[in-house]
Amino acid sequence: MKRIYAPHYSDILWSLETSEGEGYIYVVIEHQSTPDAHMAFRLMRYAMAAMQRHLEAGHKTLPLVVPMLFYHGNRSPYPFSLCWLDEFADPVMARKLYATAFPLVDITVVPDDEIMRHRRVALLELIQKHIRQRDLMGLVEQLVALLVKGYANDTQLQSLFNYMMHTGDAARFNTFIRQVAMRIPQHKEKIMTIADRLRQEGHRNGLQQGKQEGQRLAALRIARSMLNDGFDRDTVLRVTGLAPADLASESH
């Protein structure tokens, strides 16, 4: 058993090896005279944090963490439940939700015909399902049908096009949008305007990112020169505005 880091001075987190693998015991020493009605939830949050650190250390499975409260308050016996599910207004419903697998909407197995009946969310669902296909042209007619029925406003179209631009291929996006616009003359101007606006925003963002990266590279060149000339690190950081991590990467 080994004591390791805990977020509060009055908490103790022990790591221990069991016959089933590595696990943890998290002990909270309650120093307040008035007991905390939400202690069970606090213990659950601390246990989750210990699990997260376990995964970040490179482990592939979650560890068992045993939350434990050491209580010595004025009221006796301890007055609250230490099952965090009892803190909900409807503990029975909470147990049904959190003691079973979470709900899943796997759009990859939903037939396109069924998606088409989802009205205002059908556009995004179709694109999300097929975005990784090399050829999106098979979706043109379905998308046109949904637009003709009025199942998307400008905001939804912008969100859809933005998703396609950032997730798919730019050339495919341009071809796809042109084909859609050609089939709906009454919406062509609106569709092309939204698409052009997103392309311009993407171009501006790319230029800004390129400018910032250029400034950073210039600062790194200055820093490298100053270090070679014998300037100390603090002076280099102050003059260039770089972060210590930037200089650390330069030293490797």
Secondary structure, 3 states (H helix, E strand, C coil): CEEECCCCCCEEEEEEEECCEEEEEEEEEECCCCCCCCHHHHHHHHHHHHHHHHHHCCCCCCCEEEEEEEECCCCCCCCCCCCHHHHCCCHHHHHHHHCCCCCCCCHHHCCHHHHHHHHHHHHHHHHHHHCCCCCCHHHHHHHHHHHHCCCCCHHHHHHHHHHHHHHCCHHHHHHHHHHHHHHCHHHHHHHHHHHHHHHHHHHHHHHHHHHHHHHHHHHHHHHHHHHHCCCCHHHHHHHHCCCHHHHHHHCC
